[in-house]
């Protein structure tokens, strides 16, 4: 039989929504390269509205976040370590 009775978890994964904590004009975008180089980062996006020079509002809900990061890794501890690092940044 090709389809297993129970799904088999191949990797652990999560979507991390990026929040903007202040209102104002974007002067710099910090930490994106650090996040991109984390072991479990699969893909990421910062929305164009949050480009340098744009006026932005702080994140209030999921519709006003400033981007996302997809974390995927075969080792859940590695993925969680990277998640905690994103929160720290």
HELIX and SHEET records of a PDB file:
HELIX    1   1 UNK A   32  UNK A   36  1                                   5    
HELIX    2   2 UNK A   48  UNK A   50  5                                   3    
HELIX    3   3 UNK A   62  UNK A   64  5                                   3    
HELIX    4   4 UNK A   76  UNK A   88  1                                  13    
SHEET    1   A 3 UNK A  12  UNK A  18  0                                        
SHEET    2   A 3 UNK A  67  UNK A  73 -1                                        
SHEET    3   A 3 UNK A  41  UNK A  46 -1                                        
SHEET    1   B 2 UNK A  24  UNK A  25  0                                        
SHEET    2   B 2 UNK A  55  UNK A  56 -1                                        
END                                                                             
